[in-house]
C-alpha cells in the first residue's frame, strides 16, 4: 500500500530532508532589511547588506525610481583545500551566491541631482535631499 501522507512521504523523512537539503530553506534570492525615514530636508534609505562590499552594490536612477541591486557569486577557485594527505571538504554550506533587486519610487520633491550613497560595515545609507521649496511668485496685474 502506498504512503498517502500529506507530502507523499513520511513526516519524519520530510523533517530530515529539511535539515539535509540546502535548497529547502536557502536559495539564491534574498531581500535585505530596509528602513526609510523622512526629515524636514531629506529622505534616507538604509539597507542591511552583510557580507557585501561596495563593489557588489549597484544603484541606478531610472524613470523616477531608485533601483538597488546586488549580485554576489562564489568564486570558482573555492575548491576543497588539500593539507598533506587530508582533504578538507564542505559538510554544510549555506553562504553562497545570491542576488536581489529592489526599487523605490522617489517622491516628487526629492532632488535626484544630489543623491548620495555611503556603504560601511554592511550598511548602505542613501541620502535623498529634498528640493528647495519654491516660493509662490507674484505676478503683477496691469489695469488699463
N, C-alpha and C positions, 0 to 999 in steps of 0.2 A: 504494500500500500504506500502511495506517495505521501511525503510530508506536506501537509496543507497549512502550515503556519503562515502568518501574515506576509512575510517576505520570502516565502518559499524555502526557508532554511530554518534550522534550529535557532532559537533566540540566543543561545549561548554561543553558537558559531558566529552569529551576527555581531555580538559584542566583541568577540575575539578578532573578527575581521576589522572592526572599528579601530582597534589598537594596533593591528598589524599592517593595515593598508595605509600608506602615506597619503594616498589620494582621497581617503574618506573625509577627512576634515580639512586638509591643506591642499589648496590649489594654486594656480599661478596668478590669481587675481585677488588683490587686497585693496581695501579702501581705507585711507588713513583717517584718523580723527581730525576734524576741522572745527575751529571756532571762528566766528565772525563778530566783530564789535564795531560800534559806531561812536564817534565823539563829535564835538561841535565842528571840528575842522577836517576830519578824515574818517576813513573806514580802515579796519585792519583785519586781515585773514591770517590765521595761524594754523599750520598743518604739521602734525607729528609725522616725521618720516625717519624713523630709526633705521640705522644700518645703511643709509644712503649718503652720498656726497653731493656737493653742488653740481658735479658733472652728471649725476643721474637725474637731476630735476630739470624739467622743461616748462617754461611759462610762455604763453602765446596770447596776444590780444587779437581777437578775431570777431568781427561783426557784433561789437558791443559786449562780448563775453571774454572773460579771462579763463583760459584753459590751462589747468595744472596737470601735468602728466609725468610719469616716470617709466623707465624700463630698465630693470636690473637683471642681468643674466650672469649665471655662474660661469666661471672660466672653464674652458675645455682642458686647461692644464691641471685642474683639481682632480688628479687621479690618486689612487692609493699610493702611499709612500712606502718605500722599502727601507727597512732598518735591519741590516745584516741578513739573517735567514728569515726573520719575521716580516710579514707584510701587514701594514695597517689597512683596515677596510671599514667602511661605514656600517654601523649596526642600525642606526636610525638617523635620518637626515630630514629635517623639517625646514631649514633655512635654504631656500632655493631661489631660482629666478622668479620674478613676478613683475607685473605691470599694472598701472591704473591710469585713468584719465578722469578728471572731474572738471566741470565747467561752472562758472559763476557769472550770472547776468549782472552786469555793472549798473548801478543807479545812474540816472541822467546827470546828477551833479558831481560824479566822480571825474577828476581831472586825469584823463588817461595819458597825458603827456608827462606826468610827474609820478608815475607808479614806481615804487622802489621795492626790491625784494632782498632779504638777507637770510642766509642759511647758517645756523650754528647749532652744534650738538644735537643734530637730528630734528631741529625745529625750524621750519620755514615761516618767516614773517613777511607778509606783503602789506605795504602801506599804500593806501589809495587816498591821496589828498582830495578834498572837495574843492570845486571851482569857487572862486570868489563870487559872492552874490552880486548881481548886477543891480544897482540902484535904479529905480524907475526913472526914465528920462522924461522930463517935462518938455512938451512941445508947445511953443507959444502959438496962439491963435490970433491972427491979424483980422481986425474988423475993418471992413471997408470996401 
